[in-house]
């Protein structure tokens, strides 16, 4: 069953595309109509593609792998921060740092530097620094936190990447494609859906539109995480039971001897 319905998408303005003169011809299959010079996205296509993306996201989460979310535009920052932090996935809402994926070792080095500054505050090293050194470390820590804080737990490259607005986040998209990382994205009428593995035709400028798509995606990821947790718990419960059933058999063998 679909995570969203036609009316809720309509109410959120997911169907509003860009001006006709700004369109990308590759989006033609996803455009329903044109009104007052603005392209209207076919919401039936949106639902179909969103369902596919949700199913794939659920499986990735169930496997225990990380999905990186990228949205640095003003309308999406708060939505991404709130929704994605709740499901414990990495995200980028500030400027994308070039090489964040393709030069991942350098990214991890920056994260380790941030962690080492935090350690200074707890192991007593901080007290040995003079005022100028503390100020420098504090500023360095704040700068690193702004760029890498939300991906600090991402110890390896993500299994997939979700992007809001592939035109704005073209560097992130290019890095993911170069590494063969599956790409998911909200694709508006001014973008090329062929660049994305799982394109979701939708208005990527309106806050309500971004929120409703992300809510569906996050719900699927949570289902995958819950399934993984349930499977893990079931395996733990079954292990002792198997051991108990084996003991009597061993005793029978001893009696025969």
Long-range contacts (C-beta under 8 A, 24 or more apart in sequence): 2-47, 2-50, 2-51, 3-50, 3-51, 3-54, 3-215, 3-216, 3-219, 3-220, 4-47, 4-50, 4-212, 4-216, 5-47, 6-43, 6-44, 6-47, 8-212, 9-43, 9-46, 9-47, 9-212, 10-43, 11-208, 12-206, 12-208, 12-209, 12-211, 12-212, 13-203, 13-206, 13-208, 13-209, 14-41, 14-43, 14-46, 14-202, 14-203, 14-206, 14-209, 14-212, 14-213, 15-40, 15-41, 15-42, 15-43, 15-46, 15-203, 16-40, 16-41, 16-203, 16-206, 16-209, 17-41, 17-188, 17-189, 17-190, 17-203, 18-188, 18-189, 18-190, 22-189, 22-190, 23-189, 23-190, 24-189, 24-190, 24-191, 24-192, 26-192, 26-193, 26-194, 27-187, 27-188, 27-189, 27-190, 27-191, 27-192, 27-193, 27-201, 30-187, 30-189, 30-193, 30-201, 31-189, 39-189, 41-189, 41-201, 41-202, 41-203, 42-201, 45-201, 46-200, 46-201, 46-202, 49-198, 49-199, 49-200, 49-201, 50-200, 50-202, 50-213, 50-216, 50-217, 52-198, 53-184, 53-198, 53-200, 53-217, 54-216, 54-217, 54-219, 54-220, 55-220, 56-160, 56-182, 56-184, 56-198, 57-160, 57-162, 57-184, 57-217, 57-220, 57-221, 57-224, 58-220, 58-221, 58-223, 58-224, 58-227, 59-224, 60-159, 60-160, 60-221, 60-224, 61-87, 61-220, 61-221, 61-222, 61-223, 61-224, 61-225, 61-228, 62-224, 62-225, 62-227, 62-228, 63-159, 63-224, 63-228, 64-228, 65-158, 65-159, 65-160, 66-90, 66-154, 66-156, 66-158, 66-159, 67-158, 67-159, 67-160, 67-161, 67-162, 67-184, 67-221, 68-92, 68-151, 68-154, 68-158, 68-160, 68-161, 68-162, 69-161, 69-162, 69-163, 70-96, 70-161, 70-162, 70-163, 70-164, 70-169, 70-172, 71-163, 71-164, 71-165, 71-169, 71-210, 72-96, 72-168, 72-169, 73-164, 73-165, 73-168, 73-205, 75-205, 75-206, 75-207, 75-210, 76-164, 76-165, 76-204, 76-207, 76-210, 79-207, 79-210, 79-211, 79-214, 80-164, 80-214, 81-150, 83-211, 83-214, 83-215, 83-218, 84-214, 84-218, 85-150, 86-218, 87-218, 87-221, 87-222, 87-225, 88-153, 89-221, 90-150, 90-151, 90-153, 90-154, 90-158, 91-150, 91-151, 92-150, 92-151, 92-172, 93-150, 94-146, 94-147, 95-147, 96-169, 96-171, 96-172, 97-147, 97-148, 98-171, 99-175, 100-151, 100-172, 100-175, 101-157, 101-158, 101-161, 101-172, 101-175, 101-176, 101-179, 101-181, 102-175, 102-178, 102-179, 104-156, 104-157, 107-148, 107-151, 108-155, 110-144, 110-147, 110-148, 111-144, 111-148, 111-151, 111-152, 113-140, 113-144, 114-141, 114-144, 114-145, 114-148, 114-149, 114-152, 115-152, 117-141, 117-144, 157-181, 160-184, 162-217, 163-196, 164-204, 164-210, 164-214, 165-191, 165-204, 165-205, 166-191, 166-192, 166-195, 166-196, 167-191, 184-217, 186-210, 186-213
